[in-house]
Amino acid sequence: MNQHQGSRFTVMTMNVHKGLSPLHRHSTIHQLRQKMRAHHPDLLFLQELQQEHRGRVRRFSQWPLMELTHFLSEDYWHDWHYGKNVEYPDGHHGNAILSKQPLQKGKNYDISAYRFEKRGLLHSVTNLAGANQPIHCFCVHLALFERGRERQLEEIIRHIEVLTQDQPVIVAGDFNDWRNRVSEPMKAAGFAEVFEVLTGAPAKTFPSVRPVLPMDRIYVRGLQVHSAQILHEWMKLSDHLGIAAELELT
């Protein structure tokens, strides 16, 4: 984080589609690493991160041999926290938070609404350089069905109330919420979504080649929103577009 910016910092979130192009033809993990670094986010929230997959190593000659959190953060993000959600014979995937500052790693809470669809709520706490207040970070990937998302959101808000004690909070990820039903309960819990603050509506991020659905969000509480952007130039790197926001600890 740049010292001259005081307590301003940048947050980015993206469903990385397991490091594959929208139609699964190409590995995109090297380009993702490069593009993410070019934006210098202090905090990075990733969903569908393919932490380990022996089949990908066999299929793609350039696929990293190390765990993807190591590969992405190497010599750039100081710390990372991974939460495994789905395991299979060849490996596993889940959510991850990468940070330029040390992370106090919390738990990966199982918020699965259905047996066939494993989902987690990953929690970490970070302190910005020179700031005296911790920031709670939650990385989420909600269910495909609305009824499941409603149950998950109640659970998420309950966890946040217990864990954060009115401290600043970021909840970022893939909400799968194309009808924007999440905003009201989040507002009631004291949260604002970065694009709703600036433009009146969440960003359209899915499908990446022609985004029409507002799936990916960054909700904040106790933080000021300065700017936000949709990462349109990443359209071939995943089936979702990434979004980023510049925030300030108030």
N, C-alpha and C positions, 0 to 999 in steps of 0.2 A: 504494500500500500504506500502511495506517495505521501510523505509527511506534510507537504504544503497543502494538501487537500483537507487537512484536519481529520474529521471523523467521517468523511465521505468514502464510500467503497462501492465496488461493482459486484453484482450477483448475476449468475447465468444459470438457466435450467434448460435441459433438453432430454427428450426420450431418444436415446442413441440407437434404438432398433438393433441392439446386439452387435453394433459395429458393421452393419451391412447396409447396402444401398436399398432403396424402396422395394425393389423386386428380388432382393436377396442374391443378385448376380455377382456383386463385387464387394470386396472388403473395403470399408471406408475408415478404419480405425486410425490409420496414419494421418489421413487428411483431417479427421476430427481433432486429433491431438494438435496439429499445426494451427488449425483455425481457432480452436479454443484459446490457445496461447496468444494468438495475435490480438485478442480482445482483452487480455490481462485481467480476467475476473479474479477478485479476491476470494470469492466463494463460488463453487460450481456444484450444481445439483443434477445428478444423472439418474435416469431410469432405464430399465432394460439393459443394464451394463453386463456384458458377457464376461464375468470375472475369469472363468476358466472354461475351455471347450476343446477337447482333444480333436474333434472332427474338423474344427476350423483350422487347426494347425496342419492337419493332413491336406485340407482342400486348398488353402491359400498359402503360397510359399512365404509371403511376407508377414503372416500373422504372428504377433508377438508371442514368445515362448514364456514370458513372465505373466503374472496376474495383471489384468488390465488396469487396476488402480495404480500399481507400480509403474506400468508403462506410461500411463497418462500423466502421472504426477512427477515423474523422475526429474530431479534437478529444477523443478519449477514450483509446484505446490508443496508446501512444507509438510502437510499432514493430510491424511484421508481416512474415511470411515466407510466401510462397506457392509451392507446388510443383505445376506443371502435370502432370496424369496423362493426360488424354484430350483430344484436339484434333479438331475437326470444322469443316465449312465456316463455321458461324455463330459459332464461339467455342471455348471450352475450359473444363474444370473440373478440380479437384484438391483437395489438402489445404492447410490454412493454419494458422499459429500467430500469434495476436495477443497482444501483451504490453504491460503498463504500463511495463516497464523496457526499455532497449535490448536488442536481440537480436544476438548474433553469429551470422550466418546460415551454416549449414552447407550440405549438399547435399540434393537430393531423389533418393534412391536408387531405381532401378527394381527393384521386387521382384515384377513381374508373374509370376504362375504360369502364365498362359495367354495366348495371342496375342489372344484376343477380350476380355480383361478386364485393362486396364492399371491397375496399382496402384503407389503410391510410398510410401517411408518418408522423411518430411520431418524433418530434424534442425536444431535451433537450440540455442544456449546463451544463458542469461540469468543475470544477477547481481541478487539482490534488494537493495534499499536497505539498506546497513549490514551485509550478509552478506559473509563473506570466501570463500565457496565457490561456484563456478558450479553451475548446475543445467542438466543436459542434457534437452532436450525432444524427444520423437519423436512425430509425428502419423501414425497408421496407418489404413488401410482394407483389411482382408484379403479374400481371395478367397471366392467363394460356395461352393466345393467343399472338403471337408475335406482331401483329399490336397494340394491347392494351399496351403491354410493351413499345413499341417505344414511344407512346404518353405519357405514365407515366414517362419515363426517361427524356423526354424534360421538363416535369412539375417539376420533382425532381431537375434537374440541375438549373432550373429557381429559385426555392425556395432557393436552396443552395446559389446561387449568391446573392440573396437579403438579406439573413439572416446572412451570415457568414463573410462578409468583409475580405476575405483572411486569416481568422483565421484557425487553424487546424480543420480538419473534419474527422469523421468516418461515413461511410454509410454501415450498415450491415443488413443482412437478407436473406430471401428466394427470389431469383431473378427469379426463374422458367425459367432460361435462358440456356437451355441445348445445344443450338448451339453457345453460347458465342458471342452473338451480342451486349451485353451491354458494353463490354470492350472498344471498340473504342470510343464511345461518352464519356465514363467516363474518358478515357485517355485524350481526347481533353479538358475536364474540369479540368485537372490537377490531376486526381486520379490514384492510383496504387492499384491493388488487391494483398493481402498479399501472396497468393500462387503463383500468376503469377510472383511476384518479386523473390520468392525463388526457384520456380521449373519450371517456364515458362508456367504453365497452372493452371486454377482454380481447386480446390479439387473436386473429385467425391463424392457426398454425398447422392445420391438418386438412387434407394430405399435403405434403410438402411441395409437390409440383404445382398444385393449384389450391392453395389453402382457403377453405370455406368454413371450417369448424374451429371454434375457440377452445382448444383442448388444454393448452399449457398455460400455467398461471404462476405468478409470484405474489403471494399475499403477505402483507407486513402489518405489524402492530408495534407502536412505539418507535417508528422510523419514518423519516421524511423521504418522499419520492421526488427525485430531481429530473430524471429522464428514463426513457425505456425504448428499446428497439427490438424489432423482429429481424432475425438473421436470415434474410431472404437468400443470400448468396450460398447458403448451405443446402439448397433444395435437393441435391443428389446424394447427400451424405446420410440421410435417414428418411423415414416416412413422416417425421415431424420436423418442423422448423424450431430452432432454438430461440429463446428470448433472453434479453439482458436488461438490467436496470441499474441506475446509479442511485444509491440510497445514502442517507445521512443519519447518524445516531444523534437524536435530538436531546 
